[in-house]
Amino acid sequence: MFQHRKSLWLFLLPGLAGVMVFYIVPFIGGVYYSFTDGSWENRFVWFDNYARVWSNSMFRLGLGNSMLLSVICAPLVWALGFFLAILLNRLKEGGHFFRNSMMMPYVMPSSAILLIWLLLFDYGGPVNRLLSVLTGSRVQFLSGVMLRVPVVLLFVWKNLGFAVVIYLSAMQTVPEPLYEYATLEGAGFWKQSFLVTLPQVLPTCFLVMILEWVNAFRIFREVYFIGGAYPDYEVYTLQNYMNNMYAKLNYQNVTTAAYSFALIVFAVFGLLFLAQKKTLRALEGADA
């Protein structure tokens, strides 16, 4: 048994070596850069870089917009994915086409998605033409605060299918007799969804929320496609700030902003895990 366990390291070493070279070493190197002044001597300045970056208005703007967009996008995908998964789960065998089609945006090339979105939300595009028929006016979606609308919708459209697939994999493990018993007790579709399905797949719900929050923190791609490297202030994200600092070879600002954001992300995930444990304990206490 011991020899068998030792042999596993032969298979794990290539992957561990890749993680060490491409993740752990750059992570440690980034911490070092965030505490130096960037000169040829690389003198330690400790937290001076953090004080300077946090006093930068563009950093605070990007951080605030990133948090705002993530708060909008992640719950949207989480909730819509849950309801669509419930509907598709009821279709059983007839839902294969819809399940497969929902994954298409997730695997489509980003350049193709960009062209579709720019055409849809152009001032003379289909969305504005429909608005002009319904309301008599058009909206400039590709500039100003309204730029958030296509960015959020693009993120939701692209990531919704992935969330649905994860939900469906969990819902298919829910025992069918639970639904039969709920039906005999007079519970309708919505009561069964909230009182039977949701408690059974609650750990998966937290997993989806965490995954979508991670994706939402990386919403820079959608913003960059629609707004460019220097978009309007309403959608200027922290990744825009870091990307522009990297283009100027200002590694100190890049690493300082990255690790500041990482601390915030870890804090958010910690709160989510605490909420998950508290909720699961409450459900276990109710069952007891």
Residue pairs with C-beta under 8 A, 6 or more apart in sequence:
30 255
30 258
30 259
31 255
31 259
33 251
33 252
33 255
34 49
34 50
34 252
34 255
34 256
34 259
35 44
35 45
35 46
35 47
35 49
36 42
36 43
36 44
36 45
36 49
36 252
37 43
37 44
37 45
37 48
37 49
37 252
38 250
38 251
38 252
49 252
49 253
49 256
50 256
50 260
52 253
52 256
53 59
53 253
53 256
53 257
53 260
54 60
54 260
56 253
58 236
58 241
59 238
59 241
59 257
61 233
61 236
61 241
62 236
62 237
62 238
62 239
62 240
62 241
63 238
63 260
63 261
63 264
65 234
65 235
65 236
65 237
65 238
66 217
66 219
66 237
66 238
66 239
66 261
67 264
69 148
69 151
69 152
69 155
69 216
69 219
69 235
69 237
70 213
70 216
70 217
70 219
72 148
72 152
73 152
73 155
73 156
73 159
73 212
73 215
73 216
73 219
74 209
74 212
74 213
74 215
74 216
75 209
76 152
76 156
77 155
77 156
77 159
77 160
77 163
77 208
77 212
77 215
77 216
78 163
78 205
78 208
78 209
78 212
80 156
80 160
80 163
81 160
81 163
81 164
81 166
81 167
81 208
81 212
82 163
82 167
82 198
82 205
82 208
83 193
84 102
84 160
84 164
85 163
85 164
85 167
85 168
85 171
86 167
86 171
86 193
86 197
88 95
88 98
88 99
88 164
88 168
89 95
89 168
89 171
89 172
89 197
90 189
91 98
99 164
99 165
99 168
102 160
102 161
102 164
102 165
103 161
103 162
103 165
104 161
105 113
105 157
105 158
105 160
105 161
106 158
106 159
106 161
106 162
108 158
110 221
110 225
113 154
113 158
113 225
114 225
114 226
117 150
117 154
117 225
117 226
118 142
118 226
119 125
119 126
120 126
120 127
120 150
121 127
121 128
121 141
121 142
121 149
121 150
122 128
122 141
122 142
123 138
123 140
123 141
123 142
127 141
128 138
128 139
128 141
131 137
131 138
131 139
132 138
139 146
140 146
141 147
141 149
141 150
142 150
142 226
142 227
143 232
144 232
144 234
145 232
145 234
147 226
147 227
147 231
147 232
147 234
147 235
148 234
148 235
150 226
151 219
151 222
151 223
151 226
151 227
151 235
154 222
154 225
154 226
155 215
155 216
155 219
155 222
158 222
159 212
159 215
162 211
163 208
163 211
163 212
166 204
166 207
166 208
166 211
167 201
167 204
167 205
167 208
169 204
170 200
170 201
170 203
170 204
171 197
171 200
171 201
173 200
174 196
174 197
174 200
174 201
178 196
178 200
179 192
179 196
182 191
182 192
182 195
182 196
183 192
187 195
187 196
198 205
199 283
202 276
202 279
202 280
202 283
203 276
203 280
206 272
206 273
206 275
206 276
209 272
210 269
210 272
213 268
213 269
213 272
214 265
217 261
217 265
218 239
219 237
219 239
220 237
220 238
220 239
220 240
220 243
223 231
223 235
223 236
223 237
223 239
223 240
224 231
224 239
224 240
224 243
226 235
227 235
229 240
229 243
229 244
229 247
230 236
230 240
230 244
231 240
238 257
238 261
241 257
242 253
242 254
242 257
242 258
245 253
245 254
245 257
246 254
